[in-house]
Amino acid sequence: MLDRARCLDLDRDDPLGPVRERFHLPEDVVYLDGNSLGPPPREALRRVGRAIEEEWGRGLVSSWNDAGWFEASGRIAGKLAPILGARPGEVAVADTISVNLYKVGESLRRLAPARPRVVVEREAFPTDRYVATEVFGRENVVEIGGPGDLDAALDDGVGVVLLSHVDYRSARLWDLEATTRRVHDAGAFVVWDLAHSAGVVPLRLHAAGVDAAVGCTYKYLDGGPGAPGFVFVHERLAERLRQPIAGWWGHADPFAFEPDYRPAPGAVRFQTGTPPILSLVALETALDAVADVDWNAVREKSIGMCRLFVERVEAIDAEPRQEVVGPADPEARGSHVSLRSEAAWPIVRALQERGVVGDFRAPDLARFGFSPLILRWVDVWDAADRLAEVLETGLWREERFAARRPVT
Ligand SMILES: *Cc1c(COP(=O)(O)O)cnc(C)c1O
């Protein structure tokens, strides 16, 4: 195992180290919640101010033409595409995961009326289950527990399989390539939710032949609170899809104001209405900040950080015991670690007071995300120390940590 001095050495020699300097992080905080809301790029602080003062304030409506606002979604989708392993025309930036799941799910459902069923994960993020259930109908929802159940669920009534690449609680990572092949062999479409993998797990969506994928940009991609999500649709499929929210920004020529809908080519048809320009401005600075990043190096660091944290947590000898949830093999997980205990909420709160920010996922998980682009090895070391301290001293038992807050 490493020790603290060795962590400092690793940080000094870390080729990803300089990327952290491009982000604004408070001093004295170890931020292990970049998987819920990434920190702001330093450039966003300047760029969004300028967009408000000069482009919005002075340019007013002419900024749609003069400040590149009209092209912003397409330009930003083009910058996101390489991170997803997509071709430029295969990505649209718009809306939220929930809305994008509806658009993608409904357009695929219409394409395969003879196969009315959808496979979803029992433990999936709730929005995925809610939307799939509304689109396909409760009677058509087939639930699976995990990879071991997939084969048995696939039959010729299943049209769509919706999976989270990385589970938001356990961090279990699906084999995206093999699973996509398996679903295709069974004659169904696969939709991947990339919320916890985009920006941290290397992706090759085009080469893997993925039909469609959705994701957000406010987690590992650091686009900002409420930053728009994205849709990937494979180029072989896009022209066959009609998305149900046939909005003017997905039209081939929005400013022709034609009475009838004509979808734009490729993934752009998954745009709907007027894009949130200020959010897009922030998101673009985040994508620019990571444009030169080697995603395989990110993955390697992520695996190492999760391994280090798990080893150190398992060495803690204090109550309540922290059960590491999800796969033991760090190669089989995404970039977060969830710890189960009956005191998960007050432990997360006490850790926040000690300068370590994680989050809580009901009913009993303390969750810690390791964003390799903004974290140092020594942060992982120190976070485990703080956790040990909070448990050994019983700090978490103090009354002020008990009350649940609206966002956990
Ligand atoms: C964060 C997250 C979402 C969020 O959906 P929004 O509609 O963008 O709020 C969806 N799915 C998963 C798996 C998530 O982790």
The ligand as an SDF file (V2000), in Angstrom:
LIG
                    3D

 15 15  0  0  0  0  0  0  0  0999 V2000
  -27.6200   12.2400  -12.1350 C   0  0  0  0  0  0  0  0  0  0  0  0
  -28.3760   11.1860  -12.9000 C   0  0  0  0  0  0  0  0  0  0  0  0
  -29.5000   11.5180  -13.6700 C   0  0  0  0  0  0  0  0  0  0  0  0
  -30.0360   12.9250  -13.6470 C   0  0  0  0  0  0  0  0  0  0  0  0
  -31.0480   13.1610  -14.5800 O   0  0  0  0  0  0  0  0  0  0  0  0
  -31.4200   14.6570  -14.9720 P   0  0  0  0  0  0  0  0  0  0  0  0
  -32.6680   14.5310  -15.7380 O   0  0  0  0  0  0  0  0  0  0  0  0
  -30.2670   15.1920  -15.7940 O   0  0  0  0  0  0  0  0  0  0  0  0
  -31.5840   15.4340  -13.7070 O   0  0  0  0  0  0  0  0  0  0  0  0
  -30.0820   10.5140  -14.4370 C   0  0  0  0  0  0  0  0  0  0  0  0
  -29.6080    9.2420  -14.4280 N   0  0  0  0  0  0  0  0  0  0  0  0
  -28.5420    8.8900  -13.6630 C   0  0  0  0  0  0  0  0  0  0  0  0
  -28.0360    7.4810  -13.6950 C   0  0  0  0  0  0  0  0  0  0  0  0
  -27.9200    9.8460  -12.8680 C   0  0  0  0  0  0  0  0  0  0  0  0
  -26.8970    9.4870  -12.0920 O   0  0  0  0  0  0  0  0  0  0  0  0
  1  2  1  0
  2  3  1  0
  2 14  2  0
  3  4  1  0
  3 10  2  0
  4  5  1  0
  5  6  1  0
  6  7  2  0
  6  8  1  0
  6  9  1  0
 10 11  1  0
 11 12  2  0
 12 13  1  0
 12 14  1  0
 14 15  1  0
M  END
$$$$
